[in-house]
Amino acid sequence: MGIYYDEEYKVFHLQTPGSSYCMQIIRDGYLGHLYWGKRIAVYRNSLPFNFIDRGFSPNPDPADRKFSLDNLPQEYPGYGNGDFGLPAYQAGQSNGSEICDLRYLRHRIYAGKPNLTGLPATYIEQDNEADTLELVLEDRLTGLQVTLIYTAFNELDAITRSVHYDNTGAGNLVLHRALSASIDFRDDGYDMLTFYGAHTNERNIARRPLMPGIQSAESRRGASSPQQNPFLALLRPGTDEDKGEVFALNLVYSGNFAAQAEVGQYQTTRVSIGINPFGFSWHLAPGGKFQTPEAVLVYSDQGLGGMSRVFNKLYRTRLCRGKFRDAQRPVLINNWEATYFDFDADKIIEIASEGKELGMELFVLDDGWFGKRDNDLSSLGDWTVDHRKLPEGLNNLAQRITGMGMQFGLWFEPEMVSPDSELYRNHPDWCLHVADRPRTVGRNQLVLDLSRQDVCDYIVGAIADILSSAPVTYVKWDMNRHLTETGSALLPAERQRETGHRYILGLYRVMDELTSAFPDVLFESCSSGGGRYDAGMLYYMPQTWASDNTDAISRLKIQYGNSMVYPAVSMGAHVSGVPNHQVNRFTPLDTRGHVAMSGNLGYELDLTKLSPEEKISVKSQVALYKEIRPLIQFGEFYRILSPFEGNETAWAFVSAGQNEAVLAFFRVLSQPAERVPILKCKGLNPTYVYRHHETGRIYGGDELMYAGLTLPAINGDYISLFWRFSRVEEY
């Protein structure tokens, strides 16, 4: 078992291969946090709590001025009876109070990992993969029971946490805050790392020293958003890609979230993550229950690279599901930047035919195939084929494309409705809205109320009808605006603040039904690109369109930032035309290809307009990618040079057995009087000998990692280099 309970000291010790997490039941049933960090074999009480009489720190026991919740590192703190830090929970009662006093009631330890009803979560396939601790705390006055659920993986350095609430009392309760995890560190010597961005500029990295007070990353947009991401890490100063301690938390959730760090008066740090309390509440009648989303905790003493490889492997193998989890993803051609809304069946066939000739495996028909969708002003919600553009119907078009030997994919935006649509005219109350308030549009559309069962049923039925009508094997699921007027016509006034979370639960239910009904369809999530690139979505859809920005140079930062948590196999990346449609930049076709080959390769341009030389290059790119695809999609990823720190970017993909490697280098701008650059690989076996595919040269793994490669002289801006290495068994 990876979880141990010391009866004498009342200490719980969770172990993964490289980390330990310890907590203790102390006097009066309070639960204190002891330690999270590098694995220790046995905890023997080297970190006892040191209680000190401090001013302005109240005492639950009048006879003991040293004991105060204000100074106790806690596992799941409340507010109102002595702890003045950020609480993990708040439960309103009929008398207007939010004070609760959770004390230890019971616990159980068992092999395996529970599912979270209605929510995405990491999973196991055999009980021996993980062990779980359920710790039940109780507020005796109200009867609120709170179960802290911890799972420690036995082969991965990951621990998951979530919380289950159960109102066993006779009175009504209202949760105003229900976070998934809270951790108290005994010092403040950390940097905080989060992600920030915007549409077409996702996943920038922010790192700054902790300061006294509260610092946070959060979303109030109804989605995890491109502006922030449900992730927070604390790093010891000096931690880099390869060394140093990292303490990371990621929420498996797609809605409003809050990730916070608070440095207290005595230089301690409280970190928490969960559903954003802003605009949230949940009513618990007697017998009522509530389950929080799952938080994934990863500790690394091998820097950010070590942290990322744990997240990447866990999410690739034990978060993503279905037949496509372990399947190689097809090389696709998408018509969006080639045609936008202006296409007909003949144009689509032209592009698909060129794609087939160049080796592509999947054609994706993007926005504009339904209703009267000649622009973004109408028709969302009316999922019927536009016979003006496709006179012989969708099935005929799909059959013609699959008849070429290609797969056929389709774009949807199921969560939205256009005011100019039959659906909205028939059901104006089906969108999120607040009575007597104007309905704010975004991209000329409104958001359907997925907290309603009838709306969810409509979406499932409408999408299922289309998927059943033609040989569709891929779906791009888009979501192009955030939530405003977040209210529901069916919920009573006192439950309106539940709408945002109920929307996410409805979304998960819809996606679960559709992906279960169509297991042979590869679903890709999208939200104007990476606006909802989170672990919650990956549970249902194993890949995400990383950004609407297809510029290769912009993508260096976007894909580098995403790799911190999310695996390369989850990352959609396309080669597009020049000048680029988002930033108007001209980049070489090789560079565009090398960047896109660092994820799930696709193309998004009018292939019929390529020159003969460009078609030869594209065909070579596709052929190369098919050779290295297993390595890119299922190998380990190593970041070498950061685009956030200089003019050069480099990364490597290494197979699990260290027998194969791909090394990529990118330089943004050419500089006068430059040094001769040397690039050192990572992740190879230092005792192995490797052959460079292009030249046949032989190098030792130690040589490639420690001495490095002298890069050839290259002139011009936006340049890339790409190497392949294979182990030589006998040399």
C-alpha positions in Angstrom: 0.0 0.0 0.0 1.2 3.5 -0.8 -0.7 5.0 2.2 0.2 4.3 5.8 -1.4 5.3 9.1 0.7 5.5 12.3 -1.7 4.7 15.1 0.7 6.1 17.8 1.2 9.5 16.3 -2.0 9.6 14.3 0.0 10.4 11.1 -1.2 9.6 7.6 1.7 9.1 5.1 1.0 9.0 1.4 3.9 7.8 -0.8 4.5 7.9 -4.6 7.7 6.7 -6.1 9.4 10.1 -5.5 7.3 12.0 -3.1 5.7 11.9 0.4 2.6 13.7 1.8 2.0 13.7 5.5 -0.7 15.0 7.8 -1.7 14.4 11.4 -4.7 14.3 13.6 -3.8 16.4 16.6 -5.6 17.5 19.8 -9.4 17.8 19.7 -9.6 16.1 16.2 -8.1 18.9 14.2 -6.3 17.8 11.0 -2.8 19.4 10.5 -0.6 19.4 7.4 2.9 18.2 8.1 4.9 17.7 4.9 4.8 17.5 1.1 8.0 16.9 -0.8 10.7 14.4 -1.7 9.9 10.9 -0.6 10.9 9.8 2.8 10.9 6.1 3.8 9.2 6.5 7.2 8.0 9.7 8.9 9.2 9.6 12.5 7.8 13.0 13.7 10.7 15.2 12.8 8.3 18.1 12.1 6.1 18.4 15.1 3.9 21.4 15.3 5.4 24.2 17.3 2.7 26.1 19.1 3.6 29.6 20.3 1.6 32.2 22.1 1.2 35.0 19.5 -0.7 38.2 19.7 -4.0 38.5 17.9 -4.1 34.7 17.5 -7.3 33.5 19.3 -7.5 30.3 21.2 -10.2 27.7 21.0 -9.1 26.5 24.5 -9.1 29.4 26.9 -6.6 27.4 29.1 -4.0 27.1 26.3 -2.9 30.4 24.8 -0.3 28.6 22.6 -2.8 26.6 20.6 -4.5 28.6 17.8 -5.9 27.7 14.4 -4.3 31.0 13.3 -0.9 29.4 13.4 -1.7 25.7 12.7 -0.8 24.4 9.2 -4.1 22.9 8.3 -5.3 20.4 5.7 -8.7 21.9 5.0 -9.2 25.2 6.9 -12.4 27.0 7.6 -13.1 30.6 8.7 -14.7 32.3 11.7 -13.3 30.4 14.7 -9.6 31.4 14.8 -8.1 30.9 11.3 -7.9 34.2 9.4 -6.3 32.9 6.2 -8.1 31.9 3.0 -10.6 29.2 3.8 -11.1 26.1 1.8 -14.8 26.0 2.5 -17.7 28.2 3.7 -21.1 26.8 4.5 -24.0 29.2 5.2 -26.7 28.2 7.8 -30.3 29.2 8.4 -29.2 31.6 11.2 -27.0 33.5 8.8 -23.7 32.2 10.1 -21.0 30.5 8.0 -19.0 29.2 10.9 -18.2 25.5 10.8 -15.8 23.5 12.9 -14.6 20.4 11.1 -13.1 17.7 13.3 -11.9 14.2 12.5 -14.6 11.5 12.5 -13.2 8.5 10.8 -11.1 7.3 7.8 -10.5 4.4 5.6 -7.6 3.3 3.3 -8.1 1.0 0.4 -6.5 -0.1 -2.9 -7.9 1.6 -6.0 -9.3 4.9 -6.9 -13.0 6.0 -6.9 -14.7 7.7 -9.9 -16.3 11.1 -9.4 -19.9 11.0 -10.5 -20.6 13.5 -13.2 -17.0 14.9 -13.2 -13.9 14.1 -15.2 -11.0 12.7 -13.2 -7.8 10.6 -13.6 -8.4 6.9 -13.3 -6.8 3.5 -12.9 -7.3 0.3 -14.8 -6.2 -2.0 -12.0 -6.6 -1.5 -8.2 -2.9 -2.0 -7.6 -2.1 1.2 -9.5 -3.1 3.5 -6.7 -4.2 3.7 -3.1 -6.9 6.0 -1.7 -7.5 7.6 1.7 -10.9 8.9 2.6 -10.8 11.2 5.7 -14.2 12.2 7.1 -14.4 15.4 9.0 -17.6 16.6 10.7 -19.1 19.8 12.1 -21.2 18.3 14.9 -23.5 21.3 15.3 -24.8 21.3 11.7 -24.2 17.7 10.8 -22.1 18.7 7.8 -19.7 15.8 6.9 -16.8 16.6 4.6 -14.8 13.7 3.1 -11.3 14.6 2.0 -10.4 12.1 -0.8 -6.7 11.5 -1.5 -5.3 9.1 -4.1 -1.5 8.3 -4.4 -0.4 6.7 -7.6 2.1 3.8 -7.2 4.0 4.3 -10.5 3.6 8.1 -11.0 4.6 10.9 -8.8 1.1 12.3 -8.6 -1.5 12.6 -5.8 -5.1 13.6 -6.4 -7.4 15.4 -4.1 -11.1 16.1 -4.1 -13.8 16.7 -1.5 -17.3 15.3 -1.0 -19.9 17.2 1.1 -22.8 15.5 2.8 -25.5 17.3 4.8 -26.4 14.7 7.4 -28.1 17.3 9.6 -31.7 18.5 9.8 -31.1 22.1 8.5 -30.5 23.6 5.1 -26.9 24.5 4.2 -25.5 26.7 1.4 -22.0 26.2 0.2 -20.4 29.5 -0.7 -16.9 28.0 -1.1 -15.9 24.4 -1.8 -12.3 24.2 -2.9 -10.7 20.9 -4.0 -7.4 21.3 -2.2 -5.6 23.5 0.3 -2.0 23.1 1.5 -0.1 25.0 4.1 3.6 25.4 3.7 5.7 26.5 6.7 7.8 29.1 4.8 7.4 31.6 1.9 10.7 31.0 0.0 9.1 30.3 -3.4 8.4 31.7 -6.8 4.9 31.3 -8.2 4.4 30.1 -11.8 1.1 30.5 -13.6 -0.1 30.9 -17.2 -1.7 34.0 -18.8 -2.7 35.1 -22.2 -5.5 36.0 -24.6 -7.2 34.8 -27.7 -4.4 33.9 -30.2 -1.8 34.4 -27.5 -2.4 31.6 -25.1 -0.3 30.0 -22.4 2.4 32.6 -21.7 4.4 31.8 -18.5 4.5 34.2 -15.5 7.0 33.6 -12.8 7.5 35.9 -9.8 8.5 35.6 -6.2 5.8 35.3 -3.6 4.9 38.5 -1.8 3.0 39.0 1.5 -0.7 38.8 0.9 -2.8 37.0 -1.8 -1.7 36.3 -5.3 -3.9 34.3 -7.7 -4.9 33.1 -11.1 -8.6 32.7 -11.8 -11.4 32.7 -14.3 -14.8 34.3 -14.0 -15.6 33.7 -17.7 -17.6 30.5 -17.4 -14.6 28.6 -18.9 -11.0 27.9 -17.9 -10.2 30.6 -20.5 -7.1 31.6 -22.5 -6.6 34.5 -20.1 -5.6 32.1 -17.2 -5.4 28.3 -16.8 -6.3 26.2 -13.7 -2.7 25.6 -12.8 -0.4 27.0 -10.1 3.1 25.9 -9.1 5.5 26.9 -6.3 9.2 26.7 -7.2 12.2 27.1 -5.0 14.3 30.0 -6.1 16.9 28.8 -8.7 14.7 26.0 -9.9 14.9 25.5 -13.7 14.1 22.9 -16.3 16.3 20.2 -14.9 16.8 20.8 -11.2 15.1 22.2 -8.2 11.9 21.6 -6.3 8.4 22.2 -7.8 5.1 21.9 -6.1 2.3 22.0 -8.7 -1.5 21.9 -8.6 -3.8 21.5 -11.6 -7.6 21.4 -11.5 -9.5 18.9 -13.6 -12.2 21.3 -14.5 -13.4 23.5 -17.4 -15.3 26.3 -15.7 -14.6 29.2 -13.3 -11.7 28.4 -11.1 -9.4 30.0 -8.5 -5.8 29.1 -7.8 -4.3 31.2 -5.0 -1.3 31.5 -2.8 -1.4 33.6 0.4 1.7 34.5 2.4 0.7 35.1 6.0 2.0 37.2 8.8 4.7 34.7 9.9 6.1 34.0 6.4 4.0 30.9 5.8 2.2 30.1 2.6 -1.3 28.7 2.0 -2.0 27.4 -1.6 -5.5 26.4 -2.7 -7.3 25.5 -5.9 -10.9 24.8 -6.8 -14.1 26.2 -8.2 -14.0 30.0 -8.1 -16.2 31.1 -5.1 -17.0 34.2 -7.1 -20.6 33.9 -8.3 -20.9 30.4 -6.9 -23.1 28.8 -4.3 -24.7 25.3 -3.9 -27.7 24.5 -1.7 -27.6 21.4 0.4 -30.9 20.3 1.8 -30.9 17.6 4.5 -29.4 14.6 2.7 -27.9 16.7 0.0 -24.5 16.0 -1.4 -21.9 17.9 -3.4 -18.7 16.7 -5.1 -15.8 19.1 -6.0 -13.6 18.6 -9.1 -10.3 16.8 -8.7 -7.0 18.5 -8.1 -3.8 16.8 -9.3 -0.7 17.5 -7.2 2.7 16.8 -8.6 6.0 17.2 -6.7 9.3 17.2 -8.6 12.9 17.6 -7.5 14.0 17.5 -11.1 12.8 21.0 -12.0 10.0 21.9 -14.3 10.9 19.3 -16.8 10.4 16.5 -14.3 7.1 18.0 -13.3 5.9 18.2 -16.9 6.8 14.6 -17.7 4.7 13.4 -14.8 1.7 15.5 -15.9 2.2 14.6 -19.5 2.3 10.8 -18.8 -0.5 10.8 -16.3 -2.8 12.8 -18.6 -1.9 10.8 -21.7 -2.4 7.4 -20.1 -4.8 7.9 -17.2 -6.9 10.9 -18.1 -7.5 10.6 -21.8 -9.8 7.6 -22.6 -11.2 5.5 -25.4 -9.7 3.9 -28.5 -7.8 7.1 -29.4 -5.9 7.3 -26.2 -3.2 5.0 -27.6 -3.9 5.5 -31.3 -1.7 7.5 -33.6 -3.6 10.6 -34.6 -4.2 11.3 -38.4 -2.5 14.0 -40.4 -5.4 16.3 -41.4 -6.3 19.1 -43.8 -8.8 21.7 -42.5 -10.4 24.1 -44.9 -11.0 27.0 -42.6 -8.1 29.4 -43.5 -8.4 28.2 -47.1 -12.1 29.1 -47.6 -13.6 30.5 -44.4 -17.4 30.5 -45.1 -17.0 30.7 -48.9 -17.0 27.2 -50.3 -19.0 24.6 -52.2 -18.8 20.9 -52.6 -16.5 21.1 -55.6 -14.0 23.3 -53.8 -14.0 21.0 -50.8 -13.3 18.0 -53.1 -10.5 19.9 -54.8 -8.7 20.5 -51.5 -9.3 17.0 -50.3 -7.9 15.5 -53.5 -4.8 17.6 -53.1 -4.5 16.5 -49.5 -4.8 12.8 -50.4 -2.1 13.2 -53.1 0.2 14.8 -50.5 -0.3 12.0 -48.0 -2.9 13.5 -45.7 -5.3 11.1 -44.0 -8.3 13.2 -42.8 -10.3 16.1 -44.3 -12.1 18.4 -41.8 -15.0 20.5 -43.0 -15.0 23.6 -40.7 -17.7 26.2 -40.0 -20.2 27.1 -42.7 -21.8 23.8 -43.8 -25.2 24.1 -42.0 -28.2 26.4 -41.8 -27.7 29.6 -43.9 -24.2 30.1 -42.5 -22.5 32.4 -45.0 -21.0 34.4 -42.1 -21.0 34.4 -38.3 -24.4 36.2 -38.1 -26.7 33.2 -38.1 -27.6 29.6 -37.9 -25.8 28.3 -34.8 -28.2 25.7 -33.3 -29.7 24.8 -36.6 -27.7 21.6 -37.3 -29.1 20.9 -40.8 -27.1 20.7 -44.0 -27.0 23.8 -46.2 -27.9 22.4 -49.6 -27.0 25.6 -51.4 -23.3 24.7 -50.6 -23.7 21.0 -50.5 -26.5 20.3 -53.0 -26.1 16.5 -52.8 -26.0 16.6 -49.0 -23.4 15.9 -46.4 -23.4 12.1 -46.8 -22.6 12.4 -50.5 -19.6 14.7 -49.8 -18.4 12.5 -47.0 -18.7 9.4 -49.2 -16.7 11.1 -52.0 -13.9 11.9 -49.6 -13.8 8.6 -47.8 -13.9 7.0 -51.3 -10.5 8.6 -51.9 -9.2 6.7 -48.9 -9.4 9.7 -46.5 -11.3 10.1 -43.3 -14.0 12.8 -43.0 -14.3 15.2 -40.1 -16.8 18.0 -39.2 -16.9 21.2 -37.2 -19.6 21.9 -34.6 -20.3 24.6 -32.0 -23.0 22.8 -30.0 -23.1 25.0 -26.9 -24.1 28.1 -28.9 -27.2 29.6 -30.6 -27.5 32.5 -33.0 -30.3 35.0 -32.4 -31.0 34.6 -36.1 -31.8 30.9 -36.0 -34.8 28.7 -36.0 -33.7 27.3 -32.6 -33.7 30.7 -31.0 -37.0 31.7 -32.6 -38.6 28.6 -31.2 -36.9 28.5 -27.8 -35.7 32.0 -26.8 -35.6 30.9 -23.1 -33.1 28.2 -23.9 -30.1 30.5 -23.7 -28.4 31.8 -20.5 -30.2 35.0 -19.6 -31.5 37.1 -16.7 -35.1 38.3 -16.9 -35.5 41.9 -17.9 -31.8 42.3 -18.7 -30.4 42.7 -22.3 -28.7 39.6 -23.7 -25.1 40.3 -24.4 -23.8 38.7 -27.6 -20.3 37.6 -28.4 -19.3 36.7 -32.0 -23.0 37.4 -32.8 -24.1 34.5 -30.6 -25.6 33.5 -27.3 -24.8 30.6 -25.0 -27.3 27.8 -24.6 -28.3 27.0 -21.0 -26.7 23.6 -20.4 -27.9 23.5 -16.9 -31.2 22.4 -18.4 -31.9 18.8 -19.2 -34.1 19.6 -22.2 -31.3 21.7 -23.8 -28.7 19.0 -23.2 -31.1 16.4 -24.8 -31.5 18.6 -27.8 -27.8 19.0 -28.3 -27.2 15.3 -28.0 -30.0 14.5 -30.4 -29.0 17.1 -33.0 -25.3 16.2 -33.1 -26.1 12.5 -33.0 -28.4 12.8 -36.0 -25.6 14.4 -38.1 -23.0 11.9 -37.0 -25.3 9.0 -37.8 -26.1 10.5 -41.3 -22.6 10.3 -42.7 -19.2 8.5 -42.2 -17.8 11.1 -39.8 -14.8 9.9 -37.8 -13.6 13.2 -36.4 -15.4 16.1 -34.7 -13.9 19.6 -33.9 -16.0 20.9 -31.0 -15.8 24.6 -30.8 -16.8 27.2 -28.2 -16.3 30.8 -29.3 -17.5 33.0 -26.5 -17.7 33.2 -22.7 -20.7 33.3 -20.4 -22.6 36.5 -19.6 -26.0 36.9 -17.9 -25.3 33.5 -16.3 -28.8 32.7 -15.2 -31.3 30.0 -16.0 -35.1 30.3 -16.6 -35.6 27.0 -14.7 -33.8 27.6 -11.5 -35.4 29.4 -8.6 -33.9 32.7 -7.3 -31.9 31.1 -4.5 -30.2 28.7 -6.9 -29.2 31.1 -9.6 -25.6 31.1 -8.4 -25.5 27.4 -9.2 -26.0 28.0 -12.9 -22.3 28.3 -13.8 -21.3 25.0 -12.3 -24.5 23.3 -13.5 -23.6 24.5 -17.0 -20.3 22.6 -16.8 -21.9 19.5 -15.4 -24.4 19.6 -18.3 -21.5 20.0 -20.7 -19.8 17.0 -19.3 -23.0 15.0 -19.5 -23.5 15.9 -23.1 -19.9 15.1 -24.0 -20.0 11.8 -22.1 -23.2 10.7 -23.9 -21.9 11.6 -27.4 -18.4 10.2 -27.0 -19.9 7.0 -25.6 -22.4 6.7 -28.4 -19.7 7.3 -31.0 -16.6 5.6 -29.7 -15.0 5.5 -33.2 -15.1 9.3 -33.6 -12.0 11.2 -32.6 -13.2 14.4 -30.8 -11.0 17.5 -30.6 -12.0 20.3 -28.3 -11.6 23.9 -29.3 -12.5 27.3 -27.8 -11.4 29.9 -30.4 -8.2 27.8 -30.1 -6.8 27.2 -26.6 -9.6 29.0 -24.7 -10.6 25.8 -22.9 -7.4 23.7 -23.0 -7.7 22.0 -19.6 -7.6 18.6 -18.0 -11.4 18.4 -17.7 -11.8 18.6 -21.5 -9.1 16.0 -22.2 -11.1 13.4 -20.2 -13.7 13.5 -22.9 -11.7 14.7 -25.9 -8.1 13.5 -26.1 -6.8 16.5 -28.1 -7.3 20.2 -28.3 -6.8 22.9 -31.0 -4.1 24.8 -29.2 -4.7 28.2 -30.7 -6.4 30.0 -33.6 -3.0 31.6 -34.1 -1.3 29.3 -36.7 1.8 31.5 -37.0 4.8 29.3 -36.4 6.8 31.8 -34.4 3.8 32.6 -32.2 3.2 28.9 -31.8 6.7 28.4 -30.3 5.5 30.1 -27.1 2.0 28.7 -27.2 3.2 25.1 -27.6 6.1 25.5 -25.1 3.7 26.8 -22.5 1.1 24.1 -23.1 3.8 21.4 -22.7 4.3 22.4 -19.1 1.2 20.4 -18.2 -0.5 19.0 -21.3 1.1 16.2 -23.5 2.1 16.8 -27.2 -0.4 14.2 -28.4 -3.2 16.5 -27.1 -1.9 19.5 -29.0 -3.4 20.3 -32.5 -0.9 22.2 -34.6 -1.3 23.2 -38.3 0.8 24.5 -41.1 -1.0 27.5 -42.6 -0.4 29.9 -45.5 1.8 33.0 -45.7 1.4 35.8 -45.0 -0.1 34.4 -41.8 -3.7 35.3 -41.3 -3.3 36.3 -37.6 0.0 38.3 -37.5 0.7 38.8 -41.3 4.2 37.2 -40.9 6.1 35.3 -43.7 7.9 32.2 -42.4 9.6 29.4 -44.3 7.6 26.3 -45.0 10.2 24.2 -43.3 9.8 26.2 -40.1 6.0 26.0 -40.2 6.3 22.3 -40.7 8.8 21.7 -37.9 6.7 23.6 -35.4 3.5 21.8 -36.4 5.2 18.4 -36.4 5.9 19.0 -32.7 2.2 18.2 -32.0 -0.6 16.6 -33.9 0.3 17.7 -37.5 -2.3 19.2 -39.7 -2.6 21.7 -42.6 -4.9 24.7 -42.9 -4.5 26.4 -46.2 -5.6 26.1 -49.8 -3.5 23.2 -51.1 -4.6 23.9 -54.6 -2.7 27.1 -54.6 0.7 25.7 -53.6 3.5 25.7 -56.1 5.0 22.4 -57.4 8.0 23.0 -55.1 5.8 23.6 -52.1 3.8 20.5 -52.8 7.0 18.5 -52.8 8.0 20.0 -49.5 4.6 19.3 -47.9 4.6 15.7 -49.2 8.0 15.2 -47.6 6.9 16.8 -44.3 3.9 14.4 -44.1 6.0 11.4 -45.0 8.6 12.3 -42.3 5.9 12.9 -39.7 4.4 9.5 -40.3 7.8 8.0 -39.6 8.3 9.9 -36.3 4.6 10.1 -35.3 4.8 7.5 -32.6 7.8 9.3 -31.0 6.2 12.7 -31.1 2.8 11.6 -29.9 3.9 9.0 -27.3 7.5 9.9 -26.4 8.8 12.0 -23.6 9.2 15.7 -24.2 12.3 17.7 -23.1 12.4 21.5 -23.2 15.9 22.8 -24.0 15.8 26.5 -24.9 12.9 28.7 -23.9 11.2 31.2 -26.4 10.3 33.2 -23.3 14.0 33.8 -22.5 15.7 34.5 -25.8 15.9 34.4 -29.6 16.2 30.6 -29.8 13.9 27.7 -28.9 14.8 24.1 -28.8 13.1 20.9 -27.6 13.5 17.1 -28.0 11.2 14.1 -28.1 12.8 10.8 -26.8 11.2 7.3 -26.9 10.4 5.5 -23.7 13.4 3.1 -24.2 15.7 6.0 -25.2 16.3 4.3 -28.6 14.9 7.1 -30.8 15.0 10.9 -30.5 14.0 14.0 -32.5 15.7 17.3 -31.8 14.3 20.6 -33.0 15.9 24.1 -33.0 14.3 27.4 -34.0 15.8 30.9 -34.3 13.5 33.8 -34.6 15.8 36.7 -35.9 19.2 36.6 -37.5 21.8 38.7 -35.6 25.0 40.3 -36.7 28.3 38.9 -35.4 26.6 35.9 -33.8 28.4 33.3 -31.7 28.6 29.8 -33.2 25.7 28.1 -31.3 26.0 24.7 -29.6 22.9 22.7 -28.8 22.9 20.1 -26.1 20.3 17.4 -26.3 18.4 16.0 -23.3 16.8 12.7 -22.3 19.2 10.3 -24.1 20.9 7.4 -22.5 24.6 8.4 -21.9 25.8 4.9 -22.5 24.0 4.4 -25.9 25.5 5.2 -29.3 23.2 7.0 -31.8 23.2 7.5 -35.6 22.1 10.7 -37.1 19.6 9.8 -39.9 20.4 12.5 -42.3 24.2 12.1 -42.4 24.9 8.7 -40.9 27.3 10.2 -38.4 27.7 8.3 -35.1 27.6 10.0 -31.7 27.5 8.9 -28.1 24.5 9.8 -26.0 26.8 11.4 -23.5 28.5 13.4 -26.3 25.2 14.7 -27.6 24.0 15.7 -24.1 27.2 17.0 -22.5 29.4 18.3 -25.3 26.5 19.1 -27.7 26.2 19.7 -31.4 27.8 22.6 -33.3 25.0 24.1 -35.3 25.6 24.8 -39.0 25.8 28.4 -40.2 22.3 29.5 -41.0 21.2 32.8 -42.5 17.9 34.6 -42.3 15.0 35.0 -39.9 12.6 32.3 -38.7 14.9 29.4 -39.3 14.6 25.9 -38.0 16.7 22.7 -37.9 15.5 19.2 -37.3 17.5 16.1 -36.4 16.6 12.4 -36.0 18.7 10.0 -34.0 18.4 6.2 -33.6 20.3 3.9 -31.3 23.0 1.8 -32.9 22.9 -1.6 -31.1 26.4 -2.6 -32.0 29.2 -0.2 -32.8 
